[in-house]
Amino acid sequence: MKFDSAQTETWFKYGQAAEQFYAFTLAEKAYEIVLKSDEVQEFPTIYLMMAKVKKSLGKYTDAIDYFQKALQNPAILDAPTLDYVKKEIEYCEWAAEVVTNENKNIEIIKLGEEVNTPFAEFGASRYGSQLYYTSFSYVKEDDNFNPPRHYNKVLLSEDNMPGQLWDNINSTGRHTAHAAFNASRDKVYFTYCDYISEAGIRCELYYRQLDAQGQWGAPQKLSESINKAGFTSTEPNVGKVKETGEEWLFFASDQPGGKGKMDIWYAKINQDGTVQNPVNLQAINTEGDDVTPFFHTNTQVLYFSNNSRQGLGNLDIFKSIKSGNSWSEPEHMGYPLNSSYDDFHYTLSPGSAEALMASNRIGSTYLEKEKEACCHDIYVVETKFIELLALTFDDFTKAPLNGATVSLFKMSGERKSKMETKTNPDGNDFNFTPERKEIYIITAERDGYYPYRDTLYLDRPPLDDITSITKEIYMIPAEIDLEVLTFDDYTKAGLTGVNVELVEIDNKSKSIIADETNEVGNDFKFKIRGGRSYIIKGKKQGYEMDLDTIDQLPSDLRNLKSLRRELYLRPLIFAEFLPLTLYFDNDEPDQNSWATATRKSYLETWEGYYPRKQVFLDEFGKGMTQEMKFLANQRIEDFFEREVKSGGEAMKVFSDLLYEFLRQGNKLEIVLRGYTSPRAASDYNQNLSKRRISSVRNHFEQYKEGIFKPFMQEGKLVILEKPYGETKAKGDVSDKLNDVRNSIFGVPASLERRVEIIDVRQADDL
């Protein structure tokens, strides 16, 4: 080139050399000069050469154009090449579409100069803070070649510090590469390689065993079935098969029995570290290179690289899932994980959130920067977001809890910024995509449950190494079930038709939170909350109200799943009092009056009548013998105590019972009958019986400062009057005005001076 840069043939050969040196930009420039020259016809393969370079640069549209131009000169294309070109056009069309559908959930970061050098670094695997990798940056000082050839060595980097030679494994005179541990890390498999020409290398697989003192034993070469003489076996990886629990050694080899150039093989590992005969992984291998296998134990997925499948160019990373004895069709891992350059040695962290890979893509450390040439660097592939599935459950029943609202907050320093809130009225699942290596607050709310709050530390183990997480949220009910059962207090049978009112007390304030009537059963279901007190009232017509209380519940209801209360309602049995007979003094109330009404109440007349017992005893006993007077007095004594006194006292109890019954919302009708003795004229006695009924009415209007008056005004207490006067008096009762002893003070006449409450009927029965 320095001698004569105008020679087209020199530019053509320069392009070929640059292409083999991965200097695709220089190769593109060289081929462009050839294409513009007048001698382009002397280089019939130039279109095919340029197409390959364009594809390697990721310029798929240009590559298609040059592949199609290559097809215009079929004379230079044999049948295999013609098929290759047609296939490459399809691949480039597919690749152009893949690149437009970039996976935005990954970030690819090149490791720094502590690891990567201008030479090739590859075969990296991480174990905690330790990074093992291979570097092609070492020179054998006594090498006879000029310049001295480079050698691979295995390096160890602690906490991303500069890599150091791992003395336990490296050979002084041979290439050493690809350290791969078994699950227990007491065996390490690796590659020793030798130059077989100026640049050609042949490799063999070895392993070392950790002894009881924690020292690595001498290197042990694997069997002839693994290391076929004259062939290469390299790139070991150990994975465990879940179905059998066996550990398998995966490796790449060009030994006989494969499908193409380099193939992937596997062999079962024995307890002592030796391996059984290898098996070619026919389901995955192709006619091209299938290399750098990595089996991810947690997911049972095999990752590998290939350069002959439909891809973006050169080596691309694929995956295949193991299921039983079968493997799924390999799947391309997409862009930007794959590029138009070499992408290989892909190893995934146990939780799948981070991967390591090697690539010589644009941005790698160049051996000759001005030429963008060489070499492979180690990259970290980080997942940006994870798939978070939040599921809500009832902490008591453990059943799925629908209708909650779940929010996710990203923490920024000591502040939090709201990220996303979701409500699912018909389910208990919530999907989010939080960023990895961040801290989040997750909250859940739902009526009847205490708010839930937890912190998701996605920046530290074990959540820093995951791509998906299922977060089960168990919400503690702020409410518990209250079951109320109603019964008849006499029969103890279930009582239907009861109205139950539930009153909640919170900080001394009261509110009715439920008011229900069950016409067909005696059971009621309510929800009550922690930190509150409750009053339960049961009401039904014809029954006394019953109530119960629930003392203040604890705020945390975790250990109190439900409550049960029973209400026993006593029937208001007025029959015990009926007929209720109320007795009056002679010509009371309001003596010598023809009025039909009075202002006096019954209890006023009763309070004046009962103290006159002695008057009745004295007046009736006048002129009697001592024996007759004793008998007469006994009868009068019994009348006043058993009839007069008990009637007034019963009237008070009856009135209180009646008020309680009315207060519960019942409507009543009372039937009153008024009677007199036959002493006065019949029409006078008729009015007198009305006055006596009037005094009973007055009793209800005036009792205890008028507690019945509102009910009477609202028509909830109706009094029906039936004045009979003397018409019902017995015939042997004296009506002689001059017979004062019998017509006034005699017991038969006294028994006729009365008002009877003969019936109390509910409004529904009217």
C-alpha positions in Angstrom: 0.0 0.0 0.0 2.8 2.4 0.8 4.6 1.5 -2.4 1.6 2.0 -4.7 -1.9 2.7 -3.2 -3.4 3.0 -6.7 -3.3 -0.7 -7.4 -6.9 -2.1 -7.3 -5.7 -5.6 -6.7 -3.8 -4.4 -3.6 -6.9 -2.8 -2.2 -8.9 -6.0 -2.9 -6.3 -8.1 -0.9 -6.1 -5.4 1.7 -9.9 -5.7 2.2 -9.6 -9.5 2.5 -6.9 -9.2 5.2 -8.8 -6.6 7.1 -11.9 -8.8 7.1 -10.0 -11.7 8.5 -8.6 -9.4 11.2 -12.2 -8.2 12.1 -11.3 -4.8 10.8 -14.6 -4.6 9.0 -14.6 -0.8 8.6 -11.2 -0.9 6.8 -12.4 -3.8 4.7 -15.5 -1.8 3.7 -13.3 1.1 2.7 -11.0 -1.1 0.7 -13.9 -2.8 -1.2 -15.5 0.6 -1.9 -12.3 1.6 -3.7 -12.4 -1.6 -5.8 -16.1 -1.1 -6.7 -15.4 2.5 -7.9 -12.4 1.5 -10.0 -12.4 0.9 -13.7 -11.0 -2.6 -13.0 -14.0 -3.8 -10.9 -14.9 -6.4 -13.6 -11.7 -8.2 -12.8 -12.9 -8.9 -9.3 -16.2 -10.8 -9.9 -16.6 -11.8 -6.2 -16.4 -8.2 -4.9 -20.2 -7.9 -4.5 -20.3 -11.1 -2.4 -17.3 -9.9 -0.4 -18.8 -6.5 0.2 -22.2 -8.1 1.2 -20.5 -10.1 3.9 -18.7 -7.1 5.3 -21.9 -5.0 5.2 -23.6 -7.7 7.2 -20.7 -7.9 9.7 -21.1 -4.2 10.2 -24.9 -4.6 10.8 -25.8 -2.7 7.6 -28.4 -5.2 6.6 -30.2 -3.2 3.9 -26.9 -2.6 2.1 -25.9 -6.2 2.5 -29.1 -7.3 0.8 -28.4 -5.0 -2.1 -24.9 -6.4 -2.6 -26.1 -10.0 -2.2 -28.7 -9.4 -5.0 -26.0 -7.8 -7.2 -23.9 -11.0 -6.6 -26.8 -13.0 -7.9 -26.6 -11.0 -11.2 -23.4 -12.8 -12.1 -24.4 -16.5 -11.7 -21.4 -17.7 -13.6 -19.2 -17.3 -10.6 -21.6 -18.9 -8.2 -21.7 -22.7 -7.8 -24.8 -24.3 -6.5 -23.8 -24.2 -2.8 -22.8 -20.6 -3.0 -26.0 -19.7 -4.8 -28.0 -21.3 -2.0 -25.8 -19.5 0.5 -26.5 -16.1 -1.1 -30.3 -16.7 -1.2 -30.3 -17.8 2.4 -28.2 -14.8 3.5 -30.7 -12.4 1.8 -33.5 -14.0 4.0 -31.3 -13.7 7.1 -30.5 -10.1 6.4 -34.2 -9.3 6.0 -34.9 -11.1 9.3 -32.0 -9.4 11.0 -33.2 -5.9 10.0 -36.5 -6.6 11.6 -34.9 -8.0 14.8 -32.8 -4.9 15.2 -35.9 -2.7 15.0 -37.4 -4.7 17.9 -34.6 -4.0 20.4 -34.9 -5.5 23.8 -35.0 -2.4 26.0 -34.9 -4.4 29.2 -31.2 -5.1 29.1 -28.2 -2.9 29.4 -24.8 -4.1 28.1 -21.8 -2.7 29.9 -18.2 -3.3 29.0 -16.0 -4.1 31.9 -13.2 -1.7 32.6 -9.5 -1.8 32.1 -9.0 -3.8 35.3 -10.3 -6.8 33.2 -10.2 -5.9 29.5 -7.0 -5.3 27.6 -6.3 -4.6 23.9 -6.0 -8.4 23.6 -8.8 -10.9 23.8 -10.7 -11.6 27.1 -13.4 -14.2 27.2 -14.8 -17.2 29.1 -15.9 -15.2 32.2 -17.9 -16.7 35.1 -18.8 -15.0 38.4 -19.0 -16.7 41.8 -20.0 -14.1 44.4 -17.3 -11.4 44.4 -14.9 -13.5 42.3 -14.7 -13.2 38.6 -12.8 -15.9 36.6 -11.9 -15.2 33.0 -9.4 -16.0 30.3 -7.0 -13.4 28.8 -4.9 -13.7 25.6 -2.5 -11.0 26.8 0.5 -13.2 28.0 3.7 -13.8 26.0 6.0 -16.7 26.4 9.4 -15.1 26.8 11.4 -18.0 25.3 9.1 -18.4 22.3 11.1 -18.8 19.1 8.7 -16.9 16.9 9.2 -13.2 16.1 7.3 -11.5 17.4 6.7 -13.9 20.3 3.2 -15.5 20.3 0.6 -14.8 22.9 -0.8 -17.3 25.3 -4.2 -17.6 27.2 -4.2 -17.6 31.0 -7.0 -17.8 33.5 -7.2 -14.8 35.8 -9.1 -14.1 39.0 -10.5 -10.6 39.8 -11.7 -9.9 43.3 -14.4 -7.3 43.7 -13.7 -5.9 40.2 -10.1 -5.3 41.0 -7.4 -5.9 38.3 -7.2 -9.6 37.4 -4.4 -11.7 38.7 -3.1 -15.0 37.4 -4.8 -17.9 39.1 -1.7 -20.0 40.0 -3.8 -23.0 40.9 -4.6 -23.8 37.3 -2.3 -22.0 34.9 0.4 -23.9 33.0 3.7 -22.2 32.4 4.2 -23.5 28.9 0.7 -24.0 27.6 -2.5 -22.1 26.9 -4.9 -22.3 29.9 -8.5 -21.2 29.5 -12.2 -21.7 30.5 -12.3 -22.5 34.2 -15.6 -24.1 35.0 -16.6 -25.3 38.5 -19.1 -28.0 39.5 -21.9 -27.1 41.9 -20.0 -27.9 45.1 -16.9 -26.1 43.7 -14.6 -29.0 44.7 -13.8 -29.7 41.0 -12.7 -27.3 38.3 -12.6 -28.2 34.6 -10.5 -26.3 32.2 -8.6 -26.3 28.9 -4.9 -26.8 28.1 -4.0 -25.8 24.6 -0.9 -25.9 22.4 0.2 -24.2 19.2 0.2 -26.6 16.3 1.2 -23.9 13.8 2.0 -20.3 13.8 -1.5 -19.4 14.9 -3.4 -22.8 15.0 -4.2 -24.1 18.5 -5.4 -27.6 19.6 -7.0 -28.0 23.1 -7.7 -30.7 25.6 -9.9 -30.9 28.7 -8.5 -31.4 32.2 -9.8 -31.1 35.8 -8.5 -30.6 39.3 -9.9 -31.9 42.5 -9.9 -30.0 45.8 -8.3 -32.1 48.6 -9.2 -32.3 52.3 -6.7 -29.5 53.1 -8.4 -27.2 50.6 -5.6 -27.5 48.0 -6.1 -28.1 44.3 -4.6 -31.4 43.2 -2.6 -32.1 40.1 -4.3 -31.6 36.8 -6.0 -34.8 35.5 -6.6 -35.2 31.7 -10.0 -36.5 30.8 -10.4 -39.7 28.9 -9.6 -40.5 25.3 -13.4 -40.4 24.5 -13.4 -36.7 25.5 -10.0 -35.8 24.1 -9.8 -37.5 20.7 -6.2 -37.5 19.4 -5.7 -34.9 16.7 -8.9 -33.0 17.5 -9.8 -30.1 19.8 -12.0 -30.3 22.9 -12.6 -27.1 24.8 -14.9 -24.6 26.5 -16.1 -26.8 29.4 -19.2 -26.0 31.5 -20.8 -28.0 34.3 -24.6 -28.1 34.9 -27.0 -30.2 36.9 -29.9 -32.0 35.4 -32.9 -31.6 37.7 -34.7 -34.8 36.6 -31.8 -37.1 37.7 -29.7 -34.8 39.9 -26.7 -35.7 37.7 -24.0 -33.2 36.8 -23.1 -33.1 33.1 -20.0 -31.7 31.5 -20.8 -29.7 28.3 -18.0 -28.8 25.9 -17.3 -28.0 22.3 -15.3 -30.2 20.0 -14.5 -30.9 16.4 -14.0 -34.7 17.0 -15.6 -37.2 14.7 -19.3 -37.9 15.1 -20.5 -34.3 15.0 -22.7 -32.5 12.5 -20.4 -29.7 11.4 -17.2 -27.9 12.4 -17.3 -27.4 16.2 -20.2 -29.2 17.9 -21.6 -29.2 21.4 -21.2 -32.5 23.4 -22.1 -33.5 26.9 -21.0 -36.3 29.2 -22.2 -37.4 32.6 -19.7 -36.7 35.4 -18.8 -39.5 37.9 -18.4 -39.0 41.6 -14.6 -38.9 41.3 -14.6 -36.2 38.6 -14.1 -38.4 35.7 -16.7 -38.4 32.9 -18.5 -41.0 30.9 -18.5 -41.3 27.1 -19.6 -38.0 25.5 -22.9 -37.6 23.5 -23.3 -35.3 20.6 -26.1 -32.8 21.2 -27.7 -33.6 17.8 -30.9 -31.5 18.5 -28.8 -28.3 18.6 -25.7 -28.7 16.5 -25.5 -27.5 12.9 -23.1 -27.7 10.0 -21.4 -24.5 11.3 -19.7 -23.8 14.6 -21.7 -24.5 17.8 -19.6 -23.3 20.7 -19.3 -22.0 24.2 -22.1 -24.0 25.9 -23.5 -22.8 29.2 -26.2 -24.8 31.0 -28.2 -22.8 33.5 -29.2 -25.2 36.2 -32.0 -23.1 37.8 -34.0 -22.9 34.5 -32.6 -25.9 32.7 -31.7 -23.8 29.7 -28.6 -24.3 27.5 -27.1 -21.2 26.1 -24.6 -21.4 23.2 -23.3 -19.5 20.2 -23.6 -20.4 16.5 -22.5 -18.8 13.2 -24.7 -20.8 10.7 -28.2 -20.3 12.0 -30.3 -17.3 11.1 -28.6 -14.6 13.0 -27.3 -11.0 13.0 -23.8 -12.0 11.7 -20.8 -14.1 12.8 -21.4 -15.8 16.2 -24.8 -15.2 17.8 -26.1 -16.4 21.2 -29.0 -18.9 21.2 -30.9 -20.8 23.9 -32.6 -24.2 24.1 -34.7 -25.5 27.0 -34.2 -29.0 28.2 -37.4 -30.9 29.0 -37.1 -34.5 29.9 -35.0 -36.1 27.1 -35.8 -33.4 24.5 -34.5 -30.0 23.7 -36.5 -27.1 22.4 -35.8 -25.5 19.0 -32.9 -23.1 19.6 -34.1 -19.5 20.0 -32.2 -16.4 19.0 -31.5 -14.1 21.9 -32.3 -11.0 20.0 -30.8 -7.5 19.8 -28.8 -5.9 21.4 -27.5 -9.0 23.2 -26.5 -10.1 19.8 -24.7 -7.9 17.3 -23.3 -8.3 13.8 -19.9 -9.2 15.4 -19.0 -12.3 17.5 -21.1 -12.7 20.6 -20.3 -15.8 22.7 -19.3 -17.2 26.1 -22.6 -16.2 27.6 -22.9 -17.2 31.2 -26.0 -16.4 33.3 -26.2 -15.7 37.1 -28.2 -18.1 39.2 -31.2 -15.8 39.4 -30.9 -14.8 35.7 -30.6 -11.0 36.3 -27.0 -10.6 35.2 -25.0 -12.3 32.5 -21.4 -12.2 31.2 -20.5 -12.5 27.6 -17.6 -11.8 25.3 -17.8 -9.8 22.1 -15.7 -7.9 19.6 -18.5 -5.5 18.8 -17.9 -1.8 18.1 -16.7 -0.3 21.4 -14.5 -3.2 22.4 -10.8 -2.5 23.2 -9.0 -2.5 19.9 -5.5 -3.9 19.5 -5.1 -1.2 16.8 -7.7 1.4 17.5 -7.1 3.3 14.2 -8.1 0.1 12.4 -11.0 -0.9 14.7 -9.4 -4.3 14.6 -9.5 -7.1 17.2 -10.4 -8.1 20.0 -12.9 -9.7 22.3 -13.8 -8.0 25.5 -15.9 -9.2 28.5 -19.3 -7.5 28.9 -21.9 -7.5 31.6 -25.5 -7.9 30.6 -27.8 -6.4 33.2 -31.6 -6.7 33.3 -33.0 -3.2 33.7 -36.4 -4.1 34.9 -37.9 -7.1 36.7 -41.4 -8.5 36.4 -43.2 -8.1 39.7 -46.4 -10.0 40.2 -48.1 -8.9 43.4 -50.9 -11.2 44.7 -53.3 -10.2 47.5 -54.7 -12.7 50.1 -56.8 -12.6 53.2 -54.5 -13.2 56.1 -57.1 -15.1 58.0 -58.5 -17.4 55.3 -55.4 -17.4 53.0 -57.9 -17.1 50.1 -57.3 -14.8 47.2 -58.5 -11.2 48.0 -60.0 -9.3 45.1 -60.7 -5.6 44.9 -57.5 -4.3 46.5 -55.4 -1.3 45.4 -51.7 -1.9 45.2 -49.1 0.9 44.8 -45.4 0.8 44.1 -43.1 3.6 45.2 -39.5 4.0 44.1 -37.3 5.3 46.9 -35.0 8.2 46.0 -32.8 9.0 49.0 -35.1 9.5 51.9 -37.9 10.5 49.7 -40.3 8.4 47.7 -41.8 9.1 44.3 -45.1 7.5 43.3 -44.5 5.1 40.5 -47.7 3.3 39.8 -51.0 2.4 41.4 -53.3 -0.4 40.2 -56.8 -1.5 41.3 -58.1 -4.9 40.4 -61.8 -5.2 41.3 -62.2 -8.7 39.9 -58.9 -10.3 40.7 -56.0 -10.4 43.1 -53.1 -10.1 40.7 -51.1 -6.9 39.9 -48.2 -6.6 37.5 -45.4 -4.1 37.7 -42.0 -3.6 36.1 -39.7 -2.0 38.7 -36.1 -1.2 38.1 -33.4 -3.6 39.3 -30.9 -2.4 41.9 -33.4 0.1 43.4 -35.5 0.1 46.6 -39.2 0.2 46.5 -42.1 0.5 48.9 -45.1 -1.6 48.1 -48.4 -0.9 49.7 -51.9 -2.4 49.5 -55.3 -1.0 50.6 -58.8 -2.4 50.6 -61.9 -1.6 52.5 -62.2 -3.7 55.6 -58.5 -4.4 55.8 -55.5 -2.7 57.5 -53.2 -1.0 55.1 -50.2 -3.2 54.0 -46.7 -1.9 53.6 -43.4 -3.6 52.8 -40.0 -2.7 51.4 -38.5 -4.5 48.3 -34.8 -4.3 48.4 -34.0 -5.0 44.8 -30.5 -3.7 45.3 -29.2 -6.5 47.5 -29.4 -10.3 47.8 -31.4 -12.3 47.1 -33.5 -9.8 45.1 -30.6 -8.3 43.2 -30.3 -11.3 41.0 -33.8 -12.0 39.7 -35.7 -11.2 36.6 -39.1 -11.9 38.1 -40.6 -12.0 41.6 -44.0 -13.0 43.0 -44.9 -11.0 46.0 -47.6 -12.5 48.1 -49.4 -9.8 50.1 -51.4 -11.1 53.1 -53.8 -8.4 54.3 -55.0 -8.4 57.9 -58.8 -7.7 58.1 -59.6 -4.5 59.9 -63.0 -6.1 60.2 -64.2 -9.4 61.5 -67.4 -11.2 61.2 -70.1 -10.7 63.8 -72.9 -13.2 63.9 -76.0 -12.2 65.8 -78.7 -14.8 66.6 -82.1 -13.9 67.9 -84.2 -16.1 70.2 -87.6 -16.1 72.1 -86.5 -15.8 75.7 -89.4 -18.0 76.9 -89.3 -20.9 74.4 -85.5 -20.5 73.5 -86.5 -21.1 69.9 -85.0 -19.0 67.0 -87.1 -15.8 66.6 -87.7 -14.5 63.1 -88.8 -11.0 62.1 -86.5 -9.3 64.5 -84.9 -6.0 63.7 -81.3 -5.8 64.8 -79.5 -2.5 65.0 -75.7 -2.2 65.3 -74.3 0.9 66.9 -70.6 1.6 66.6 -68.8 3.7 69.3 -65.5 5.3 68.3 -64.0 8.0 70.6 -67.2 8.5 72.4 -69.2 9.2 69.2 -72.0 6.8 68.2 -73.3 5.9 64.8 -75.7 3.3 63.5 -73.8 1.2 61.0 -76.4 -1.5 60.4 -80.2 -1.7 60.7 -81.6 -5.0 59.4 -84.6 -7.2 59.7 -84.6 -10.9 59.0 -88.2 -12.1 58.2 -87.2 -15.6 57.4 -84.4 -16.5 59.8 -82.9 -15.6 63.1 -79.3 -15.0 61.9 -77.6 -11.7 61.1 -74.1 -11.1 59.6 -72.2 -7.9 60.2 -68.6 -6.6 59.8 -67.1 -4.9 62.8 -63.8 -3.1 63.0 -60.9 -3.2 65.5 -60.4 -0.4 68.0 -64.2 0.2 68.4 -67.0 -0.8 70.8 -70.5 -1.9 69.8 -74.0 -2.0 71.0 -76.4 -4.6 69.5 -80.1 -4.0 69.8 -82.8 -6.5 69.0 -86.5 -5.3 68.6 -89.7 -6.9 67.5 -93.3 -6.1 68.0 -94.7 -7.9 71.0 -91.3 -8.3 72.6 -89.1 -6.4 74.9 -86.0 -5.0 73.3 -82.8 -6.9 74.2 -79.3 -5.5 73.8 -75.7 -6.7 74.2 -72.4 -4.9 74.1 -69.0 -5.6 72.7 -66.2 -4.0 74.6 -63.5 -2.2 72.6 -61.9 -4.6 70.2 -58.1 -4.7 69.8 -56.7 -2.8 66.9 -55.0 -5.9 65.6 -57.7 -8.5 64.9 -55.2 -11.2 63.8 -56.1 -13.5 66.6 -59.8 -12.7 66.6 -61.4 -14.0 63.5 -65.1 -13.8 64.4 -67.6 -13.0 67.2 -71.0 -14.4 68.0 -73.7 -12.8 70.1 -77.2 -14.1 71.0 -80.2 -11.8 71.8 -83.1 -13.2 73.8 -86.3 -11.1 73.5 -88.9 -11.4 76.2 -92.5 -11.4 74.9 -94.5 -8.6 76.2 -97.3 -10.8 77.8 -100.0 -8.4 78.7 -102.3 -11.4 79.5 -100.5 -11.6 82.8 -102.1 -8.3 83.8 -105.5 -8.6 82.0 -108.1 -7.9 82.8 -106.5 -5.2 85.0 -109.1 -4.0 87.5 -108.8 -0.5 88.9 -111.2 0.3 91.9 -112.6 3.7 92.9 -114.1 5.2 96.1 -117.8 5.8 96.1 -118.9 8.5 93.6 -115.3 9.1 92.6 -113.9 10.9 90.8 -115.7 14.3 91.3 -118.5 13.5 93.7 -122.0 14.8 93.0 -121.1 15.7 89.4 -123.0 14.9 86.2 -119.9 15.5 84.1 -118.6 12.8 81.8 -114.9 13.7 82.2 -112.6 14.6 85.0 -109.2 16.2 85.4 -108.1 13.6 88.0 -106.0 10.7 87.0 -106.6 7.2 88.2 -103.6 7.1 90.5 -104.8 10.4 92.2 -108.1 8.7 93.1 -106.2 5.5 94.1 -103.9 7.4 96.4 -107.0 8.9 98.1 -109.0 5.7 98.2 -106.6 3.2 99.7 -105.9 5.2 102.9 -109.7 5.2 103.6 -109.5 1.5 104.4 -110.0 2.2 108.1 -113.1 4.3 107.4 -114.6 1.4 105.5 -113.8 -0.9 108.4 -115.3 1.4 111.0 -118.5 2.3 109.0 -119.3 -1.2 107.9 -118.8 -2.7 111.4 -121.1 -0.3 113.3 -123.8 -2.2 115.2 -122.3 -5.6 114.6 -121.4 -8.2 117.2 -117.8 -8.7 117.8 -117.7 -12.0 115.9 -119.6 -10.6 112.9 -117.5 -7.5 112.9 -114.3 -9.6 112.8 -115.5 -11.5 109.8 -116.7 -8.4 108.0 -113.4 -6.6 108.7 -111.5 -9.5 107.3 -113.4 -9.3 104.1 -112.9 -5.6 103.8 -109.2 -5.9 104.7 -108.7 -8.5 101.9 -110.5 -6.3 99.4 -108.3 -3.3 100.0 -105.1 -5.2 100.1 -105.7 -7.7 97.3 -107.9 -5.6 95.0 -107.4 -1.9 95.7 -103.8 -1.8 96.6 -102.6 -4.4 94.1 -104.6 -2.8 91.3 -102.8 0.5 91.7 -99.4 -1.2 91.9 -100.2 -3.4 88.9 -101.2 -0.3 87.0 -97.7 1.2 87.5 -95.9 -2.0 86.3 -98.3 -2.3 83.4 -97.7 1.4 82.4 -93.9 0.9 82.5 -94.2 -2.2 80.4 -96.6 -0.5 78.0 -94.2 2.4 77.6 -91.2 0.1 76.8 -93.3 -1.7 74.2 -94.4 1.6 72.6 -90.9 2.9 72.6 -89.8 0.1 70.4 -92.1 1.2 67.7 -95.2 -0.8 68.4 -98.7 0.5 68.0 -101.4 -0.5 70.6 -105.1 -0.2 71.3 -106.4 -0.4 74.8 -110.0 -1.3 75.6 -111.4 0.2 78.9 -114.7 -0.7 80.5 -116.2 1.5 83.2 -118.6 0.3 85.9 -120.6 1.7 88.9 -122.6 0.3 91.8 -126.4 0.8 91.5 -126.7 3.3 94.4 -127.4 6.4 92.3 -129.7 7.0 89.4 -128.9 5.0 86.2 -128.1 8.1 84.0 -126.0 9.5 86.8 -124.1 6.2 87.1 -123.6 6.2 83.3 -121.8 9.5 83.5 -119.9 8.4 86.5 -118.6 5.3 84.6 -117.4 7.7 81.9 -115.6 9.9 84.5 -113.8 6.9 85.8 -112.7 5.9 82.3 -111.6 9.5 81.8 -109.4 9.3 84.9 -107.7 6.2 83.4 -107.2 8.1 80.2 -105.8 11.0 82.2 -103.4 8.5 83.8 -101.8 7.7 80.5 -101.6 11.3 79.5 -100.0 12.4 82.8 -98.0 9.4 83.9 -94.4 10.3 84.6 -94.7 13.8 83.2 -96.5 12.7 80.1 -94.4 9.9 78.7 -97.5 8.4 76.9 -98.8 11.7 75.5 -96.6 11.7 72.3 -97.8 8.2 71.5 -101.4 9.1 72.0 -101.0 12.2 69.8 -99.4 10.2 67.1 -102.1 7.6 67.2 -99.7 4.9 68.4 -101.7 4.5 71.6 -105.4 4.4 71.1 -107.9 4.1 74.1 -111.3 2.7 73.4 -114.0 3.3 76.0 -117.0 1.2 77.0 -118.9 2.8 79.9 -121.5 0.4 81.3 -122.6 2.4 84.3 -124.7 0.2 86.7 -126.0 -2.1 83.9 -123.6 -4.8 84.7 -124.0 -4.6 88.5 -125.1 -7.8 90.3 -128.6 -7.9 91.4 -127.8 -8.5 95.1 -125.9 -5.3 95.4 -127.7 -2.8 97.5 -128.9 0.4 95.7 -130.7 1.9 98.8 -129.6 5.4 99.5 -130.4 5.0 103.2 -128.5 1.7 103.3 -125.1 3.5 103.6 -123.3 0.6 105.2 -124.0 -1.8 102.3 -124.5 0.5 99.3 -121.3 2.5 100.1 -119.0 0.5 102.5 -120.0 -3.0 101.6 -117.6 -5.1 99.6 -120.2 -6.2 97.0 -120.9 -2.5 96.2 -117.2 -1.7 96.3 -116.5 -4.4 93.7 -118.8 -2.7 91.2 -117.0 0.6 91.4 -114.2 -0.1 88.9 -112.6 0.3 85.5 -111.2 -2.7 83.7 -108.5 -2.8 81.1 -109.8 -5.8 79.4 -107.6 -6.0 76.2 -104.4 -4.7 74.7 -104.1 -5.3 71.0 -101.3 -4.6 68.5 -102.2 -2.3 65.6 -101.6 -5.1 63.1 -104.4 -7.1 64.8 -107.0 -4.3 64.6 
